[in-house]
């Protein structure tokens, strides 16, 4: 391994090689970091997630159906409600019954989420515990 320090009459040439040693060092450090952090990231709670299947509702006479059309108009068992305060008063009356009835929400697919959110908020404020959504069965999920 020889090294020339001075110019002993020869003209110095420009070094055209790239020193890759620092690049290899950085890549090895990154590889080690990834090898250490990947097992930490992949640790999750093992769960059996449910399959999406539409379950037919069991209609009981005490169940309440609140419908929301695409304009945001609310209906209490097919009777139009003038405003959300009227909905809240109906929900408070139903919440004190024993056993407490379930509220099923039927919303038009064109209805704004804001309208459905108002209904959910009124149900929560009224004290109803069981709430469900009525949907059409998915054509691909039929049993």
DSSP file (Angstrom, degrees, kcal/mol; ACC not computed):
  #  RESIDUE AA STRUCTURE BP1 BP2  ACC     N-H-->O    O-->H-N    N-H-->O    O-->H-N    TCO  KAPPA ALPHA  PHI   PSI    X-CA   Y-CA   Z-CA
    1    1 A X              0   0    0      0, 0.0     2,-0.3     0, 0.0     0, 0.0   0.000 360.0 360.0 360.0 102.6    0.0    0.0    0.0
    2    2 A X        -     0   0    0      2,-0.0     2,-0.4     0, 0.0     0, 0.0  -0.770 360.0-164.3-109.4 152.1    1.9    3.0   -1.3
    3    3 A X        -     0   0    0     -2,-0.3     2,-0.6     0, 0.0     0, 0.0  -0.998  10.9-146.5-137.3 131.2    1.0    6.6   -1.1
    4    4 A X        +     0   0    0     -2,-0.4     3,-0.0     1,-0.2    -2,-0.0  -0.876  20.7 171.2-101.3 126.2    2.4    9.5   -3.1
    5    5 A X        +     0   0    0     -2,-0.6     2,-0.2     2,-0.0    -1,-0.2   0.851  58.5  38.4-100.3 -45.5    2.5   12.7   -1.2
    6    6 A X  S    S-     0   0    0      2,-0.0     2,-0.9     1,-0.0     0, 0.0  -0.525  83.6-105.1-106.1 171.6    4.5   15.1   -3.2
    7    7 A X        -     0   0    0     -2,-0.2     2,-1.2     1,-0.1     4,-0.1  -0.841  28.6-170.6 -98.4 106.8    4.8   15.8   -6.9
    8    8 A X  S    S-     0   0    0     -2,-0.9     3,-0.1     1,-0.1    -1,-0.1  -0.368  74.0 -59.2 -93.8  56.5    8.1   14.4   -7.9
    9    9 A X  S    S+     0   0    0     -2,-1.2     2,-0.3     1,-0.3    -1,-0.1   0.271 111.6 112.0  90.3 -13.0    8.0   15.9  -11.3
   10   10 A X  S    S-     0   0    0      1,-0.0     2,-0.4     0, 0.0    -1,-0.3  -0.656  72.4-113.6 -93.5 152.1    4.7   14.2  -12.4
   11   11 A X        -     0   0    0     -2,-0.3     2,-0.2    -3,-0.1    -3,-0.0  -0.680  33.7-117.8 -83.1 133.8    1.6   16.1  -12.9
   12   12 A X        -     0   0    0     -2,-0.4     2,-0.3     1,-0.0    -1,-0.1  -0.494  26.4-144.3 -73.5 138.4   -1.1   15.3  -10.4
   13   13 A X        -     0   0    0     -2,-0.2     2,-0.3     1,-0.0    -1,-0.0  -0.735  21.3-104.9-101.5 153.5   -4.3   13.8  -11.8
   14   14 A X        -     0   0    0     -2,-0.3     2,-0.5     1,-0.1    -1,-0.0  -0.565  35.8-115.9 -76.2 134.8   -7.8   14.4  -10.5
   15   15 A X        -     0   0    0     -2,-0.3    -1,-0.1     1,-0.1     0, 0.0  -0.623  31.9-177.3 -75.0 120.8   -9.2   11.5   -8.6
   16   16 A X        +     0   0    0     -2,-0.5     2,-0.3     2,-0.1    -1,-0.1   0.384  48.7  99.1-101.7   0.6  -12.3   10.2  -10.5
   17   17 A X        -     0   0    0      1,-0.0     2,-0.4     2,-0.0    -2,-0.0  -0.675  68.0-131.6 -92.4 144.4  -13.4    7.5   -8.0
   18   18 A X        -     0   0    0     -2,-0.3     2,-0.9     2,-0.0    -2,-0.1  -0.796  17.9-128.4 -93.4 133.6  -16.2    8.0   -5.6
   19   19 A X        +     0   0    0     -2,-0.4     4,-0.3     1,-0.2     3,-0.3  -0.732  29.4 178.3 -82.0 108.7  -15.5    7.0   -2.0
   20   20 A X     >  +     0   0    0     -2,-0.9     4,-2.3     1,-0.2     5,-0.2   0.433  54.9  95.1 -93.4  -0.8  -18.5    4.7   -1.2
   21   21 A X  H  > S+     0   0    0      1,-0.2     4,-2.1     2,-0.2    -1,-0.2   0.921  86.1  46.4 -60.7 -46.2  -17.4    3.8    2.4
   22   22 A X  H  > S+     0   0    0     -3,-0.3     4,-2.3     1,-0.2    -1,-0.2   0.890 112.0  52.9 -63.2 -36.1  -19.5    6.6    4.1
   23   23 A X  H  > S+     0   0    0     -4,-0.3     4,-2.2     2,-0.2    -2,-0.2   0.914 109.5  47.7 -64.0 -42.6  -22.5    5.6    1.9
   24   24 A X  H  X S+     0   0    0     -4,-2.3     4,-2.2     2,-0.2    -1,-0.2   0.890 110.7  52.6 -64.7 -40.1  -22.2    1.9    3.0
   25   25 A X  H  X S+     0   0    0     -4,-2.1     4,-2.0    -5,-0.2    -2,-0.2   0.918 110.1  47.3 -62.2 -44.0  -21.9    3.0    6.6
   26   26 A X  H  X S+     0   0    0     -4,-2.3     4,-2.3     1,-0.2    -2,-0.2   0.911 111.5  50.9 -65.2 -42.2  -25.1    5.1    6.5
   27   27 A X  H  X S+     0   0    0     -4,-2.2     4,-2.3     1,-0.2    -1,-0.2   0.881 109.3  50.8 -64.5 -38.0  -27.0    2.3    4.7
   28   28 A X  H  X S+     0   0    0     -4,-2.2     4,-2.2     2,-0.2    -1,-0.2   0.895 109.8  50.2 -66.2 -39.3  -25.9   -0.3    7.4
   29   29 A X  H  X S+     0   0    0     -4,-2.0     4,-2.2     2,-0.2    -2,-0.2   0.925 111.5  48.3 -64.4 -43.6  -27.1    2.1   10.1
   30   30 A X  H  X S+     0   0    0     -4,-2.3     4,-2.5     1,-0.2    -2,-0.2   0.894 110.1  52.5 -63.2 -39.6  -30.5    2.5    8.4
   31   31 A X  H  X S+     0   0    0     -4,-2.3     4,-2.3     1,-0.2    -1,-0.2   0.909 109.7  48.4 -61.5 -42.5  -30.8   -1.2    8.0
   32   32 A X  H  X S+     0   0    0     -4,-2.2     4,-1.7     2,-0.2    -2,-0.2   0.901 110.5  51.5 -64.9 -41.1  -30.1   -1.8   11.7
   33   33 A X  H  X S+     0   0    0     -4,-2.2     4,-2.3     1,-0.2    -2,-0.2   0.930 111.7  46.8 -62.5 -45.1  -32.7    0.9   12.7
   34   34 A X  H  X S+     0   0    0     -4,-2.5     4,-2.1     1,-0.2    -2,-0.2   0.891 109.8  53.5 -64.4 -39.2  -35.4   -0.7   10.5
   35   35 A X  H  X S+     0   0    0     -4,-2.3     4,-0.5     1,-0.2    -1,-0.2   0.831 113.0  44.4 -65.3 -30.8  -34.6   -4.2   11.8
   36   36 A X  H  X S+     0   0    0     -4,-1.7     4,-0.5    -5,-0.2    -2,-0.2   0.881 117.0  43.0 -79.5 -39.2  -35.1   -2.9   15.3
   37   37 A X  H  X S+     0   0    0     -4,-2.3     4,-1.9     1,-0.2     3,-0.3   0.768  97.8  71.3 -84.0 -25.6  -38.2   -0.9   14.8
   38   38 A X  H  X S+     0   0    0     -4,-2.1     4,-2.1     1,-0.2    -1,-0.2   0.913  97.1  49.6 -62.0 -44.5  -40.3   -3.3   12.6
   39   39 A X  H  < S+     0   0    0     -4,-0.5     4,-0.4     1,-0.2    -1,-0.2   0.850 110.7  52.1 -62.9 -29.7  -41.1   -5.8   15.3
   40   40 A X  H >< S+     0   0    0     -4,-0.5     3,-0.7    -3,-0.3    -1,-0.2   0.895 110.8  47.1 -70.0 -39.4  -42.2   -3.0   17.6
   41   41 A X  H 3< S+     0   0    0     -4,-1.9    -2,-0.2     1,-0.2    -1,-0.2   0.868 108.0  55.5 -70.4 -37.1  -44.6   -1.6   14.9
   42   42 A X  T 3< S+     0   0    0     -4,-2.1     2,-0.8    -5,-0.2    -1,-0.2   0.511  78.2 107.9 -78.8  -4.4  -46.1   -5.0   14.0
   43   43 A X    <   +     0   0    0     -3,-0.7     2,-0.3    -4,-0.4    -4,-0.0  -0.655  44.3 149.8 -79.0 112.1  -47.2   -5.8   17.6
   44   44 A X        -     0   0    0     -2,-0.8     2,-0.4     3,-0.0    -2,-0.0  -0.890  54.5 -87.6-134.2 166.9  -51.0   -5.5   17.7
   45   45 A X        -     0   0    0     -2,-0.3     2,-0.5     1,-0.1    -2,-0.0  -0.623  46.3-120.6 -75.0 126.4  -53.7   -7.1   19.6
   46   46 A X        +     0   0    0     -2,-0.4     2,-0.3     2,-0.0    -1,-0.1  -0.576  44.6 170.3 -73.4 121.3  -54.8  -10.3   17.9
   47   47 A X        -     0   0    0     -2,-0.5     2,-0.8     2,-0.0    -3,-0.0  -0.936  39.0-135.4-131.0 151.6  -58.5  -10.0   17.0
   48   48 A X        -     0   0    0     -2,-0.3     2,-0.2     0, 0.0    -2,-0.0  -0.914  32.7-151.4-101.5 101.9  -61.1  -11.9   15.0
   49   49 A X        -     0   0    0     -2,-0.8     2,-0.1     1,-0.1    -2,-0.0  -0.494  18.9-109.4 -77.4 143.6  -62.9   -9.1   13.1
   50   50 A X        -     0   0    0     -2,-0.2     2,-0.3     1,-0.1    -1,-0.1  -0.355  27.5-117.4 -72.1 151.8  -66.5   -9.7   12.2
   51   51 A X        -     0   0    0      1,-0.1     2,-1.1    -2,-0.1    -1,-0.1  -0.624  32.1-107.4 -84.0 147.7  -67.5  -10.2    8.6
   52   52 A X        +     0   0    0     -2,-0.3     2,-0.4     2,-0.0    -1,-0.1  -0.662  57.3 151.4 -82.3 101.2  -69.9   -7.6    7.1
   53   53 A X        -     0   0    0     -2,-1.1     2,-0.6    84,-0.0    89,-0.1  -0.998  46.4-122.4-131.3 134.1  -73.2   -9.3    6.8
   54   54 A X        -     0   0    0     -2,-0.4     2,-0.5    87,-0.2    83,-0.1  -0.655  26.1-153.2 -78.4 120.5  -76.5   -7.6    6.9
   55   55 A X        -     0   0    0     -2,-0.6     2,-0.0     1,-0.0    -1,-0.0  -0.823  20.8-115.7 -96.5 128.5  -78.6   -9.1    9.7
   56   56 A X        -     0   0    0     -2,-0.5     2,-0.2     1,-0.1    -1,-0.0  -0.366  33.1-118.2 -63.2 139.3  -82.4   -8.9    9.3
   57   57 A X        -     0   0    0      1,-0.1     2,-0.8    -2,-0.0    -1,-0.1  -0.507  13.9-131.2 -79.0 146.3  -84.0   -6.8   12.0
   58   58 A X        -     0   0    0     -2,-0.2     2,-0.5     2,-0.0    -1,-0.1  -0.870  24.2-142.7 -97.2 108.6  -86.6   -8.2   14.4
   59   59 A X        -     0   0    0     -2,-0.8     2,-0.3     3,-0.0     3,-0.0  -0.595  22.1-178.6 -78.4 123.3  -89.5   -5.9   14.3
   60   60 A X    >   -     0   0    0     -2,-0.5     3,-1.3     1,-0.1    42,-0.0  -0.884  36.0-121.0-116.2 151.2  -91.1   -5.5   17.7
   61   61 A X  T 3  S+     0   0    0     -2,-0.3    -1,-0.1     1,-0.3    -2,-0.0   0.809 111.9  54.7 -63.7 -27.6  -94.2   -3.4   18.3
   62   62 A X  T 3  S+     0   0    0      2,-0.1    -1,-0.3    38,-0.0    39,-0.1   0.602  83.8 108.9 -83.6  -8.9  -92.3   -1.2   20.9
   63   63 A X    <   -     0   0    0     -3,-1.3     2,-0.4    38,-0.1    40,-0.2  -0.361  61.3-142.5 -66.7 147.1  -89.5   -0.4   18.4
   64   64 A X  E     -a  103   0A   0     38,-2.9    40,-3.4    -2,-0.0     2,-0.6  -0.932   6.5-154.7-113.7 133.5  -89.4    3.2   17.2
   65   65 A X  E     -a  104   0A   0     -2,-0.4    12,-3.1    38,-0.2     2,-0.6  -0.942   6.7-169.9-110.7 120.7  -88.4    4.1   13.6
   66   66 A X  E     -aB 105  76A   0     38,-2.8    40,-2.6    -2,-0.6     2,-0.3  -0.952  12.0-164.1-108.6 119.4  -87.0    7.5   13.0
   67   67 A X  E     -aB 106  75A   0      8,-2.0     8,-2.3    -2,-0.6     2,-0.4  -0.805  10.1-164.9-107.3 146.0  -86.7    8.3    9.2
   68   68 A X  E     -aB 107  74A   0     38,-2.6    40,-2.5    -2,-0.3     6,-0.2  -0.988  11.3-155.6-128.6 120.6  -84.7   11.0    7.6
   69   69 A X    >   -     0   0    0      4,-2.0     3,-1.7    -2,-0.4    46,-0.0  -0.288  38.4 -91.0 -88.6-179.0  -85.4   11.9    4.0
   70   70 A X  T 3  S+     0   0    0      1,-0.3    42,-0.3    41,-0.2    -1,-0.1   0.698 125.9  55.7 -70.1 -17.5  -83.0   13.5    1.6
   71   71 A X  T 3  S-     0   0    0     40,-0.1    -1,-0.3     2,-0.1    40,-0.0   0.557 120.1-107.6 -86.0  -8.1  -84.1   17.0    2.5
   72   72 A X    <   +     0   0    0     -3,-1.7     2,-0.2     1,-0.3    -2,-0.1   0.519  66.8 151.5  94.9   6.7  -83.4   16.4    6.2
   73   73 A X        -     0   0    0      1,-0.0    -4,-2.0     7,-0.0     2,-0.3  -0.541  36.6-139.9 -73.5 135.4  -87.0   16.1    7.3
   74   74 A X  E     -B   68   0A   0      7,-0.5     7,-2.9    -2,-0.2     2,-0.4  -0.754  14.5-164.7-101.6 144.6  -87.5   13.8   10.3
   75   75 A X  E     -BC  67  80A   0     -8,-2.3    -8,-2.0    -2,-0.3     2,-0.7  -0.991  11.3-152.7-129.5 135.7  -90.3   11.3   10.8
   76   76 A X  E >  S-BC  66  79A   0      3,-3.2     3,-1.5    -2,-0.4   -10,-0.2  -0.923  85.5 -28.6-107.9 106.2  -91.3    9.6   14.0
   77   77 A X  T 3  S-     0   0    0    -12,-3.1    -1,-0.2    -2,-0.7   -11,-0.1   0.936 128.6 -45.0  47.8  54.3  -93.0    6.2   13.0
   78   78 A X  T 3  S+     0   0    0    -13,-0.3     2,-0.5     1,-0.2    -1,-0.3   0.481 116.4 116.5  72.0   6.0  -94.2    7.7    9.7
   79   79 A X  E <   -C   76   0A   0     -3,-1.5    -3,-3.2     0, 0.0    -1,-0.2  -0.926  68.9-120.8-106.7 125.3  -95.4   11.0   11.3
   80   80 A X  E     -C   75   0A   0     -2,-0.5     2,-0.4    -5,-0.2    -5,-0.2  -0.358  21.1-147.0 -66.5 136.5  -93.6   14.1   10.2
   81   81 A X        -     0   0    0     -7,-2.9    -7,-0.5     1,-0.1     3,-0.1  -0.883   5.3-147.0-104.5 135.5  -91.8   16.1   12.9
   82   82 A X  S    S-     0   0    0     -2,-0.4     2,-0.3     1,-0.1    -1,-0.1   0.847  74.0 -10.3 -71.6 -32.2  -91.7   19.9   12.5
   83   83 A X  S  > S-     0   0    0      1,-0.0     4,-1.3   -10,-0.0     3,-0.3  -0.939  72.2 -94.3-156.8 176.6  -88.3   20.3   14.3
   84   84 A X  H  > S+     0   0    0     -2,-0.3     4,-2.2     1,-0.2     5,-0.1   0.745 116.5  63.2 -73.7 -22.4  -85.6   18.6   16.3
   85   85 A X  H  > S+     0   0    0      2,-0.2     4,-2.0     1,-0.2    -1,-0.2   0.881 102.5  50.3 -67.5 -36.4  -87.0   19.8   19.6
   86   86 A X  H  > S+     0   0    0     -3,-0.3     4,-2.0     2,-0.2    -1,-0.2   0.892 109.7  51.2 -65.5 -40.0  -90.2   17.8   18.9
   87   87 A X  H  X S+     0   0    0     -4,-1.3     4,-2.3     1,-0.2    -2,-0.2   0.915 108.9  51.2 -62.1 -43.2  -88.0   14.8   18.2
   88   88 A X  H  X S+     0   0    0     -4,-2.2     4,-2.3     1,-0.2    -2,-0.2   0.886 108.5  50.8 -63.5 -39.3  -86.2   15.3   21.5
   89   89 A X  H  X S+     0   0    0     -4,-2.0     4,-1.8     2,-0.2    -1,-0.2   0.900 110.8  48.9 -67.3 -38.8  -89.5   15.4   23.4
   90   90 A X  H  X S+     0   0    0     -4,-2.0     4,-2.0     2,-0.2    -2,-0.2   0.904 111.5  50.0 -64.2 -40.2  -90.7   12.2   21.8
   91   91 A X  H  X S+     0   0    0     -4,-2.3     4,-2.0     1,-0.2    -2,-0.2   0.900 108.3  52.0 -66.9 -40.4  -87.4   10.5   22.6
   92   92 A X  H  X S+     0   0    0     -4,-2.3     4,-0.7     1,-0.2    -1,-0.2   0.875 109.6  50.2 -64.0 -36.5  -87.5   11.6   26.3
   93   93 A X  H >< S+     0   0    0     -4,-1.8     3,-0.5     1,-0.2     4,-0.2   0.905 113.6  45.2 -65.6 -40.9  -91.0   10.2   26.6
   94   94 A X  H >< S+     0   0    0     -4,-2.0     3,-1.0     1,-0.2     7,-0.6   0.780 103.0  65.6 -74.2 -26.6  -89.9    6.9   25.1
   95   95 A X  H 3< S+     0   0    0     -4,-2.0    -1,-0.2     1,-0.2    -2,-0.2   0.754  96.5  55.3 -70.0 -23.9  -86.8    6.7   27.2
   96   96 A X  T << S+     0   0    0     -4,-0.7    -1,-0.2    -3,-0.5    -2,-0.2   0.547  85.0 105.5 -87.8  -6.2  -88.7    6.3   30.5
   97   97 A X  S <  S-     0   0    0     -3,-1.0     2,-0.4    -4,-0.2    -3,-0.0  -0.406  76.1-107.5 -72.1 149.9  -90.7    3.3   29.3
   98   98 A X  S    S+     0   0    0      1,-0.2     2,-0.1     2,-0.1    -2,-0.1  -0.989 108.5  29.7-122.0 123.6  -89.7   -0.1   30.7
   99   99 A X  S    S-     0   0    0     -2,-0.4     2,-0.2    -4,-0.1    -1,-0.2   0.602 104.4-125.5 -72.0 151.7  -88.4   -2.0   28.8
  100  100 A X        -     0   0    0     -2,-0.1    -5,-0.1     1,-0.1    -2,-0.1  -0.470  26.7-122.7 -68.7 130.8  -86.8    0.8   26.9
  101  101 A X        -     0   0    0     -7,-0.6    29,-0.4    -2,-0.2     2,-0.3  -0.291  19.2-115.1 -73.1 158.7  -87.6    0.6   23.2
  102  102 A X        -     0   0    0     27,-0.1   -38,-2.9    26,-0.1     2,-0.5  -0.679  21.6-139.4 -87.8 147.9  -85.0    0.4   20.5
  103  103 A X  E     -ad  64 131A   0     27,-2.3    29,-2.5    -2,-0.3     2,-0.5  -0.950  14.1-163.8-109.7 124.1  -84.7    3.3   18.0
  104  104 A X  E     -ad  65 132A   0    -40,-3.4   -38,-2.8    -2,-0.5     2,-0.6  -0.925   8.4-149.5-108.0 128.1  -84.1    2.3   14.4
  105  105 A X  E     -ad  66 133A   0     27,-3.2    29,-2.6    -2,-0.5     2,-0.6  -0.857  10.4-171.0-101.4 123.9  -82.9    5.0   12.1
  106  106 A X  E     +ad  67 134A   0    -40,-2.6   -38,-2.6    -2,-0.6     2,-0.4  -0.966  13.5 179.1-111.1 116.9  -83.8    4.9    8.4
  107  107 A X  E     -a   68   0A   0     -2,-0.6   -38,-0.2    27,-0.5     2,-0.1  -0.959  30.7-116.9-122.6 137.3  -82.0    7.5    6.4
  108  108 A X    >   -     0   0    0    -40,-2.5     3,-1.7    -2,-0.4   -39,-0.0  -0.394  26.1-124.1 -63.8 145.0  -82.1    8.1    2.6
  109  109 A X  T 3  S+     0   0    0      1,-0.3    -1,-0.1    -2,-0.1   -40,-0.1   0.707 113.5  53.4 -69.0 -16.0  -78.8    7.5    0.9
  110  110 A X  T 3  S+     0   0    0      2,-0.1    -1,-0.3     0, 0.0   -41,-0.1   0.472  85.4 114.5 -91.1  -4.2  -79.0   11.0   -0.4
  111  111 A X  S <  S-     0   0    0     -3,-1.7   -41,-0.2   -43,-0.2     2,-0.1  -0.366  73.7-109.8 -69.0 146.1  -79.5   12.5    3.1
  112  112 A X    >>  -     0   0    0    -42,-0.3     4,-1.4     1,-0.1     3,-0.6  -0.469  17.5-125.9 -74.0 146.6  -76.7   14.7    4.5
  113  113 A X  H 3> S+     0   0    0      1,-0.2     4,-2.6     2,-0.2     5,-0.2   0.802 109.1  65.6 -61.8 -28.1  -74.7   13.3    7.3
  114  114 A X  H 3> S+     0   0    0      2,-0.2     4,-1.9     1,-0.2    -1,-0.2   0.894  99.9  49.7 -61.3 -41.0  -75.6   16.4    9.3
  115  115 A X  H <> S+     0   0    0     -3,-0.6     4,-1.5     2,-0.2    -1,-0.2   0.915 113.1  45.1 -66.4 -43.0  -79.2   15.5    9.4
  116  116 A X  H  X S+     0   0    0     -4,-1.4     4,-2.5     1,-0.2    -2,-0.2   0.871 110.6  55.7 -68.1 -36.3  -78.5   11.9   10.6
  117  117 A X  H  X S+     0   0    0     -4,-2.6     4,-2.5     1,-0.2    -2,-0.2   0.874 104.3  53.2 -63.1 -37.6  -76.0   13.4   13.1
  118  118 A X  H  X S+     0   0    0     -4,-1.9     4,-2.2     2,-0.2    -1,-0.2   0.899 109.2  49.0 -63.5 -39.6  -78.8   15.6   14.6
  119  119 A X  H  X S+     0   0    0     -4,-1.5     4,-2.3     2,-0.2    -2,-0.2   0.935 112.0  48.0 -65.4 -45.8  -81.0   12.6   15.0
  120  120 A X  H  X S+     0   0    0     -4,-2.5     4,-2.4     1,-0.2    -2,-0.2   0.899 111.4  51.0 -60.9 -40.6  -78.2   10.6   16.8
  121  121 A X  H  X S+     0   0    0     -4,-2.5     4,-2.6     1,-0.2    -1,-0.2   0.904 110.1  49.1 -64.2 -41.2  -77.5   13.6   19.0
  122  122 A X  H  X S+     0   0    0     -4,-2.2     4,-2.1     2,-0.2    -1,-0.2   0.892 110.8  50.6 -65.6 -38.5  -81.1   13.9   20.0
  123  123 A X  H  X>S+     0   0    0     -4,-2.3     5,-1.7     2,-0.2     4,-1.0   0.908 111.6  48.1 -64.9 -41.3  -81.3   10.2   20.8
  124  124 A X  H ><5S+     0   0    0     -4,-2.4     3,-0.6     1,-0.2    -2,-0.2   0.925 113.1  47.1 -64.6 -44.6  -78.2   10.4   22.9
  125  125 A X  H 3<5S+     0   0    0     -4,-2.6    -1,-0.2     1,-0.2    -2,-0.2   0.841 108.7  56.1 -65.7 -32.5  -79.5   13.5   24.8
  126  126 A X  H 3<5S-     0   0    0     -4,-2.1    -1,-0.2    -5,-0.2    -2,-0.2   0.709 114.2-115.7 -75.1 -19.9  -82.9   11.8   25.3
  127  127 A X  T <<5 +     0   0    0     -4,-1.0     2,-0.3    -3,-0.6    -3,-0.2   0.620  57.8 153.4  98.3  13.6  -81.3    8.8   27.0
  128  128 A X      < -     0   0    0     -5,-1.7    -1,-0.3     1,-0.1   -26,-0.1  -0.615  23.1-169.4 -76.4 134.7  -82.1    5.9   24.6
  129  129 A X        +     0   0    0     -2,-0.3     2,-0.6   -28,-0.2    -1,-0.1   0.866  65.1  61.0 -93.9 -41.7  -79.5    3.2   24.9
  130  130 A X        +     0   0    0    -29,-0.4   -27,-2.3   -30,-0.0     2,-0.4  -0.802  60.4 164.7 -99.2 119.2  -80.2    0.9   21.9
  131  131 A X  E     +d  103   0A   0     -2,-0.6     2,-0.3   -29,-0.2   -27,-0.2  -0.989   6.4 175.4-131.7 138.8  -79.9    2.5   18.4
  132  132 A X  E     -d  104   0A   0    -29,-2.5   -27,-3.2    -2,-0.4     2,-0.4  -0.945  24.2-128.6-139.1 161.9  -79.6    0.7   15.1
  133  133 A X  E     -d  105   0A   0     -2,-0.3     2,-0.6   -29,-0.2   -27,-0.2  -0.927  15.7-143.0-111.5 136.0  -79.5    1.6   11.4
  134  134 A X  E     +d  106   0A   0    -29,-2.6   -27,-0.5    -2,-0.4     2,-0.3  -0.876  31.4 167.7 -98.3 124.3  -81.8    0.1    8.8
  135  135 A X        -     0   0    0     -2,-0.6     2,-0.3   -29,-0.1     3,-0.0  -0.843  39.3-100.0-130.1 166.1  -80.1   -0.5    5.5
  136  136 A X        -     0   0    0     -2,-0.3     2,-0.1     1,-0.1     3,-0.0  -0.651  49.9-101.2 -80.9 143.9  -80.8   -2.4    2.3
  137  137 A X        -     0   0    0     -2,-0.3     2,-0.3     1,-0.1    -1,-0.1  -0.427  36.9-112.5 -67.5 142.0  -79.0   -5.7    2.0
  138  138 A X    >   -     0   0    0      1,-0.1     3,-0.9    -2,-0.1     4,-0.3  -0.554  17.2-136.3 -73.7 134.7  -75.8   -5.7   -0.1
  139  139 A X  G >  S+     0   0    0     -2,-0.3     3,-0.7     1,-0.2    -1,-0.1   0.843 103.4  48.8 -62.7 -34.0  -76.3   -7.7   -3.3
  140  140 A X  G 3  S+     0   0    0      1,-0.2    -1,-0.2     3,-0.0    -2,-0.0   0.632 106.5  57.1 -80.5 -14.4  -72.8   -9.3   -3.0
  141  141 A X  G <  S+     0   0    0     -3,-0.9    -1,-0.2     2,-0.0    -2,-0.2   0.324  72.0 133.0-100.6   7.0  -73.3  -10.3    0.7
  142  142 A X    <         0   0    0     -3,-0.7    -3,-0.0    -4,-0.3   -89,-0.0  -0.321 360.0 360.0 -62.4 139.8  -76.4  -12.4    0.3
  143  143 A X              0   0    0      0, 0.0    -1,-0.2     0, 0.0    -3,-0.0   0.465 360.0 360.0 -79.8 360.0  -76.2  -15.7    2.1
